[in-house]
Amino acid sequence: MDHFAFLLPVIFCVFGLTFLFVACHEPRSAPWWGLGYLAAALGFVMPILSTTVPGPFCALIADTLFLLALSFYGQGLLRQFRRRLPIVPRVAIVAVGVVASVVSTFVLQNPTLALSANDVLTSLCLGVPAVAVLRHARGAAERLLLAVVFMVIGDALIRNVVMIVLNRNPADFETFLASPYAFFMQSTSTLIGLLLAFAALGCVTLEVIGRYKDVADRDPMTGLFNRRGFDRLAGQKTRAGAVIVCDIDHFKKINDRHGHAAGDAVIAKVAQILVDGHAGDAVLARFGGEEFVLYLPGLTVSAAAHVAEGLQTRIGSADWPHTGPVTASFGVAETRLDDLSIYEVVARADRALYGAKLAGRNRVFTEAGRPADLHSENARAVA
């Protein structure tokens, strides 16, 4: 048991430092998990120091550290699930726990009562955030994390009831350290604490991986998907739909006359117009330069052409103070049963775009090689 007592704080300290290292890449929840495990490690150190520090003071410090540890876990849980709770009631739980520990340890001189109060209040420190995030789990890893969190809470409460009956209130702190309660507390805390660490670390690691994957899939200038991101998302959407290809008209002249900074601003603004004007389940990407691709699942070519005409109008009527008027041309195509990939649809939409360019730009053409609206002013101009 002595070796076990020495090993426990080392294990928790390693996890704490691991979380703090990962916090360099995931600063939202990882620091709180790290602080929680370091506080718990210090809490488990206190029984080892009982030969040099008076037992009651060790008990008080350990109780306070465990309250802080579970509070940090709760904050890490909230940040992981992107939830917020008022801080004052949670600080009040810690304060009540410290007061209860002081009264139980120094006034009533009852170690079991002190541990019972501490177990209940530490459970609240973690339980309140757990209930707040219960309906916001986004995947298997977060659901597993929540399950382990409720195991931590259940362990503290069940152990409390069982061990109060079995322990028969040891008279002093030294007796408590040799009691079944102390050994059982350390054993279950270690096992479930390790499970919690692995579950939280798994969620944090997936968060880091997802963030870097998102960076790799995004165009840094516009925030839209790049070709790689378009591949990944459009490939997941197997429904029939339509593709719109958009190209800014005379973009080279904009760069030549007004400079590349103005050109970049035009690209960013067109991207925002496209984002504001497309359906929620669409996949929008910048394919390089001044070309954009929009995949609209579930839309026919005529419906997609209507979307493209709306986007064309928005771009043409937008305010362009640094460059003068900016327009764009659009090509629209629909998926077919014999398409082997989304890029066959993109190729047909690109050919339609080429037709719009040849017809004088600033218009929408469908894959049939004609204007989207035969009654529009653009169509009459082509005729």
C-alpha positions as CSV (number, residue, x, y, z in Angstrom):
1,M,0.0,0.0,0.0
2,D,2.9,2.4,0.6
3,H,4.2,1.9,-2.9
4,F,0.7,2.4,-4.2
5,A,0.5,5.7,-2.3
6,F,3.7,6.9,-3.9
7,L,2.7,5.8,-7.4
8,L,-0.7,7.4,-7.4
9,P,0.4,11.1,-7.3
10,V,3.1,10.3,-9.9
11,I,0.5,8.9,-12.3
12,F,-1.8,11.9,-11.9
13,C,1.1,14.3,-12.3
14,V,2.1,12.7,-15.6
15,F,-1.4,13.1,-16.9
16,G,-1.5,16.7,-15.7
17,L,1.7,17.6,-17.5
18,T,0.5,15.7,-20.6
19,F,-2.6,17.8,-20.7
20,L,-0.6,21.0,-20.2
21,F,1.6,20.0,-23.1
22,V,-1.4,19.3,-25.3
23,A,-2.8,22.7,-24.3
24,C,-0.2,24.3,-26.6
25,H,-2.3,22.9,-29.5
26,E,-5.7,22.8,-27.8
27,P,-6.0,25.8,-25.4
28,R,-9.7,25.5,-24.8
29,S,-10.2,22.5,-22.5
30,A,-6.8,20.9,-22.1
31,P,-5.4,23.4,-19.6
32,W,-8.3,22.8,-17.2
33,W,-7.9,19.0,-17.3
34,G,-4.2,19.5,-16.7
35,L,-4.7,21.7,-13.7
36,G,-7.3,19.3,-12.4
37,Y,-4.9,16.3,-12.5
38,L,-2.0,18.3,-11.0
39,A,-4.3,19.4,-8.1
40,A,-5.4,15.7,-7.6
41,A,-1.8,14.6,-7.6
42,L,-1.0,17.1,-4.9
43,G,-4.1,15.9,-3.0
44,F,-2.8,12.3,-3.1
45,V,0.6,13.5,-1.9
46,M,-0.8,14.7,1.4
47,P,-1.2,11.3,3.2
48,I,2.5,10.7,2.4
49,L,3.4,13.9,4.2
50,S,1.3,13.0,7.3
51,T,4.5,12.0,9.2
52,T,5.9,15.5,8.9
53,V,2.8,17.6,8.8
54,P,0.0,17.3,11.4
55,G,-2.8,15.0,10.2
56,P,-5.7,17.4,10.4
57,F,-3.8,20.0,8.3
58,C,-3.0,17.3,5.7
59,A,-6.7,16.4,5.6
60,L,-7.8,20.0,5.1
61,I,-5.3,20.6,2.4
62,A,-6.1,17.3,0.6
63,D,-9.9,18.1,0.8
64,T,-9.3,21.6,-0.7
65,L,-7.1,20.2,-3.5
66,F,-9.7,17.6,-4.5
67,L,-12.4,20.2,-4.5
68,L,-10.2,22.3,-6.9
69,A,-9.4,19.2,-9.0
70,L,-13.1,18.4,-9.6
71,S,-13.9,22.0,-10.2
72,F,-11.1,22.1,-12.9
73,Y,-12.5,18.9,-14.4
74,G,-15.9,20.5,-14.5
75,Q,-14.5,23.6,-16.3
76,G,-12.7,21.3,-18.8
77,L,-15.9,19.5,-19.4
78,L,-17.8,22.7,-20.1
79,R,-15.1,24.0,-22.5
80,Q,-14.9,20.7,-24.3
81,F,-18.7,20.9,-25.0
82,R,-18.6,24.6,-25.6
83,R,-21.0,25.4,-22.7
84,R,-20.9,28.1,-20.1
85,L,-22.2,28.2,-16.5
86,P,-22.2,31.1,-13.9
87,I,-18.9,31.0,-12.0
88,V,-20.2,32.3,-8.7
89,P,-22.4,29.3,-7.7
90,R,-19.5,26.9,-8.5
91,V,-17.0,28.9,-6.5
92,A,-19.6,28.8,-3.6
93,I,-19.6,25.0,-3.7
94,V,-15.8,25.0,-3.3
95,A,-16.1,27.5,-0.4
96,V,-18.8,25.5,1.3
97,G,-16.6,22.4,0.9
98,V,-13.6,24.1,2.6
99,V,-15.8,25.3,5.5
100,A,-17.3,21.9,5.9
101,S,-13.8,20.3,6.0
102,V,-12.6,22.8,8.6
103,V,-15.6,22.2,10.8
104,S,-15.4,18.4,10.5
105,T,-11.7,18.2,11.0
106,F,-10.9,20.7,13.6
107,V,-14.2,21.2,15.5
108,L,-15.9,17.8,15.3
109,Q,-12.6,16.0,14.7
110,N,-14.4,13.4,12.6
111,P,-12.3,12.4,9.5
112,T,-15.1,10.3,8.0
113,L,-17.6,13.2,8.2
114,A,-15.0,15.4,6.5
115,L,-14.5,12.9,3.7
116,S,-18.3,12.4,3.3
117,A,-18.9,16.1,3.0
118,N,-15.9,16.4,0.6
119,D,-17.2,13.5,-1.6
120,V,-20.7,15.1,-1.9
121,L,-19.3,18.6,-2.7
122,T,-16.7,17.3,-5.2
123,S,-19.5,15.4,-6.9
124,L,-21.4,18.6,-7.2
125,C,-18.3,20.4,-8.6
126,L,-18.3,17.9,-11.5
127,G,-22.0,16.9,-11.6
128,V,-23.4,20.4,-12.2
129,P,-21.3,20.8,-15.4
130,A,-22.0,17.2,-16.4
131,V,-25.7,17.8,-16.3
132,A,-25.3,21.1,-18.2
133,V,-23.6,19.4,-21.2
134,L,-25.5,16.1,-21.1
135,R,-27.5,16.8,-24.3
136,H,-24.6,18.3,-26.3
137,A,-22.4,15.3,-26.9
138,R,-21.2,15.3,-30.6
139,G,-19.8,11.9,-31.0
140,A,-18.8,8.6,-29.5
141,A,-15.7,10.0,-27.8
142,E,-17.7,12.7,-26.0
143,R,-20.4,10.3,-25.0
144,L,-17.8,8.0,-23.5
145,L,-16.3,11.0,-21.6
146,L,-19.7,11.7,-20.1
147,A,-20.2,8.1,-19.1
148,V,-16.9,8.1,-17.3
149,V,-17.7,11.4,-15.6
150,F,-20.9,9.9,-14.2
151,M,-18.9,6.9,-13.1
152,V,-16.7,9.3,-11.1
153,I,-19.7,10.9,-9.5
154,G,-21.4,7.5,-8.8
155,D,-18.2,6.1,-7.3
156,A,-17.9,9.0,-4.9
157,L,-21.5,8.8,-3.7
158,I,-21.8,5.0,-3.5
159,R,-18.4,4.6,-1.9
160,N,-19.4,7.3,0.6
161,V,-22.6,5.4,1.8
162,V,-20.9,2.0,1.9
163,M,-17.7,3.0,3.6
164,I,-19.5,5.1,6.3
165,V,-21.2,1.9,7.3
166,L,-18.1,-0.2,7.2
167,N,-15.6,2.2,8.6
168,R,-17.3,3.1,11.9
169,N,-15.8,6.5,12.1
170,P,-12.0,6.3,12.9
171,A,-11.1,8.5,15.7
172,D,-8.2,10.4,14.1
173,F,-6.5,11.0,10.8
174,E,-3.8,8.4,11.3
175,T,-6.4,5.7,12.0
176,F,-8.2,6.9,8.9
177,L,-5.1,6.4,6.7
178,A,-5.0,2.8,7.7
179,S,-8.7,2.2,7.3
180,P,-10.5,0.4,4.4
181,Y,-12.0,3.7,3.4
182,A,-8.6,5.2,2.6
183,F,-7.5,2.2,0.6
184,F,-10.8,1.8,-1.2
185,M,-10.8,5.5,-2.0
186,Q,-7.3,5.4,-3.5
187,S,-8.0,2.3,-5.5
188,T,-11.3,3.4,-7.1
189,S,-10.0,6.9,-7.5
190,T,-7.0,5.6,-9.4
191,L,-9.0,3.3,-11.7
192,I,-11.7,5.8,-12.6
193,G,-9.2,8.7,-12.6
194,L,-7.2,6.8,-15.3
195,L,-10.4,6.1,-17.3
196,L,-11.3,9.8,-17.0
197,A,-7.9,10.9,-18.1
198,F,-7.9,8.6,-21.2
199,A,-11.4,9.7,-22.2
200,A,-10.6,13.4,-21.8
201,L,-7.3,13.0,-23.5
202,G,-9.0,11.2,-26.4
203,C,-11.5,14.0,-26.8
204,V,-8.8,16.7,-26.7
205,T,-6.6,14.8,-29.2
206,L,-9.5,14.4,-31.6
207,E,-10.2,18.1,-31.2
208,V,-6.5,18.9,-32.2
209,I,-6.6,16.4,-35.1
210,G,-9.9,17.9,-36.3
211,R,-8.6,21.4,-36.1
212,Y,-5.5,20.6,-38.1
213,K,-7.5,18.7,-40.6
214,D,-9.9,21.7,-41.0
215,V,-6.9,23.9,-41.6
216,A,-5.6,21.6,-44.3
217,D,-9.1,21.6,-45.9
218,R,-9.6,25.3,-45.9
219,D,-8.4,28.2,-48.1
220,P,-6.7,30.6,-45.8
221,M,-7.8,33.8,-47.6
222,T,-11.6,33.1,-47.8
223,G,-12.2,30.4,-45.1
224,L,-13.9,28.3,-47.8
225,F,-13.0,24.7,-48.5
226,N,-10.1,24.2,-50.9
227,R,-10.1,21.4,-53.5
228,R,-9.0,18.8,-50.9
229,G,-11.8,19.8,-48.5
230,F,-14.3,19.8,-51.4
231,D,-13.2,16.3,-52.3
232,R,-13.8,15.1,-48.7
233,L,-17.2,16.7,-48.2
234,A,-18.7,16.5,-51.6
235,G,-17.7,12.8,-51.8
236,Q,-19.7,12.2,-48.6
237,K,-22.9,13.6,-50.1
238,T,-24.1,10.9,-52.5
239,R,-27.5,12.5,-53.2
240,A,-28.4,13.8,-56.7
241,G,-27.8,17.6,-57.0
242,A,-26.3,20.3,-59.1
243,V,-22.9,22.1,-59.3
244,I,-22.4,25.8,-59.9
245,V,-19.0,27.1,-61.1
246,C,-18.3,30.8,-60.6
247,D,-15.5,32.9,-62.1
248,I,-14.8,36.6,-61.4
249,D,-14.8,38.5,-64.7
250,H,-11.6,40.3,-65.8
251,F,-9.9,39.5,-62.6
252,K,-6.4,39.9,-64.0
253,K,-7.3,43.5,-65.0
254,I,-8.4,44.1,-61.3
255,N,-5.0,42.9,-60.1
256,D,-3.1,44.9,-62.8
257,R,-4.9,48.1,-62.2
258,H,-5.5,48.1,-58.5
259,G,-2.9,45.7,-57.1
260,H,-3.0,42.3,-55.6
261,A,-4.2,43.5,-52.2
262,A,-7.4,44.9,-53.9
263,G,-7.7,41.6,-55.9
264,D,-7.5,39.6,-52.6
265,A,-10.2,41.8,-51.1
266,V,-12.4,41.2,-54.1
267,I,-12.0,37.4,-53.8
268,A,-12.8,37.6,-50.1
269,K,-15.9,39.7,-50.7
270,V,-17.2,37.4,-53.5
271,A,-16.6,34.4,-51.2
272,Q,-18.7,36.0,-48.5
273,I,-21.5,36.8,-51.0
274,L,-21.5,33.2,-52.1
275,V,-21.6,32.0,-48.5
276,D,-24.5,34.3,-47.7
277,G,-26.5,33.3,-50.8
278,H,-26.3,29.5,-50.9
279,A,-28.3,26.7,-49.2
280,G,-27.3,25.5,-45.8
281,D,-26.3,21.9,-46.8
282,A,-24.2,23.1,-49.8
283,V,-20.5,22.6,-50.2
284,L,-18.6,25.7,-51.3
285,A,-15.0,25.7,-52.3
286,R,-12.4,28.0,-53.8
287,F,-10.7,26.0,-56.5
288,G,-7.8,28.4,-56.9
289,G,-7.4,31.9,-58.3
290,E,-10.8,33.5,-58.9
291,E,-12.8,30.3,-59.4
292,F,-15.4,29.0,-57.0
293,V,-17.4,25.7,-57.0
294,L,-20.7,25.3,-55.3
295,Y,-22.3,21.8,-54.9
296,L,-26.0,21.8,-54.0
297,P,-27.3,18.4,-53.1
298,G,-30.9,17.8,-54.0
299,L,-31.3,20.6,-56.5
300,T,-32.2,20.3,-60.2
301,V,-30.3,22.3,-62.8
302,S,-33.1,24.8,-63.1
303,A,-33.2,25.4,-59.4
304,A,-29.4,25.7,-59.2
305,A,-29.5,28.2,-62.1
306,H,-32.0,30.3,-60.1
307,V,-29.5,30.3,-57.2
308,A,-26.7,31.2,-59.6
309,E,-28.7,34.1,-61.0
310,G,-29.3,35.4,-57.5
311,L,-25.6,35.2,-56.7
312,Q,-24.8,37.0,-60.0
313,T,-27.1,39.8,-59.2
314,R,-25.7,40.2,-55.6
315,I,-22.1,40.4,-56.9
316,G,-23.0,42.9,-59.7
317,S,-25.0,45.1,-57.3
318,A,-22.5,45.0,-54.4
319,D,-20.5,48.1,-53.4
320,W,-16.9,47.9,-54.7
321,P,-15.3,51.2,-53.6
322,H,-11.7,50.3,-54.4
323,T,-12.0,48.6,-57.8
324,G,-15.2,49.8,-59.4
325,P,-17.9,47.4,-60.5
326,V,-17.2,43.7,-60.2
327,T,-19.1,41.0,-62.1
328,A,-19.0,37.2,-62.3
329,S,-19.9,34.5,-64.8
330,F,-21.6,31.2,-63.8
331,G,-21.9,27.7,-65.3
332,V,-24.5,25.2,-63.9
333,A,-24.7,21.4,-64.4
334,E,-26.7,18.6,-62.8
335,T,-25.5,15.2,-61.6
336,R,-26.3,12.1,-63.7
337,L,-26.7,8.4,-62.8
338,D,-23.6,7.5,-64.9
339,D,-21.3,10.0,-63.2
340,L,-18.3,8.3,-61.8
341,S,-17.4,11.3,-59.5
342,I,-18.4,14.8,-58.7
343,Y,-15.7,16.1,-61.0
344,E,-17.6,15.0,-64.1
345,V,-20.4,17.4,-63.0
346,V,-17.8,20.1,-62.3
347,A,-16.4,19.6,-65.8
348,R,-19.8,20.1,-67.4
349,A,-20.5,23.2,-65.3
350,D,-17.0,24.5,-66.3
351,R,-17.9,24.1,-70.0
352,A,-21.1,26.0,-69.3
353,L,-19.1,28.7,-67.6
354,Y,-16.8,28.9,-70.7
355,G,-20.0,29.4,-72.8
356,A,-21.0,32.3,-70.5
357,K,-17.5,33.8,-70.9
358,L,-17.7,33.6,-74.7
359,A,-21.2,35.1,-74.6
360,G,-19.9,38.3,-73.0
361,R,-19.5,37.4,-69.3
362,N,-21.7,38.5,-66.3
363,R,-24.3,35.8,-67.0
364,V,-25.4,32.3,-66.1
365,F,-25.2,29.4,-68.5
366,T,-26.4,25.8,-68.0
367,E,-24.8,22.7,-69.2
368,A,-27.1,22.6,-72.2
369,G,-25.0,25.4,-73.6
370,R,-27.6,28.2,-73.3
371,P,-28.5,31.0,-70.9
372,A,-30.3,29.9,-67.8
373,D,-33.3,32.2,-68.4
374,L,-34.2,32.6,-72.1
375,H,-36.4,35.6,-71.2
376,S,-33.6,37.5,-69.4
377,E,-31.9,40.6,-70.7
378,N,-28.7,38.6,-70.9
379,A,-30.3,36.0,-73.1
380,R,-31.6,38.6,-75.5
381,A,-28.1,40.1,-75.6
382,V,-26.7,36.8,-76.6
383,A,-29.3,36.3,-79.3
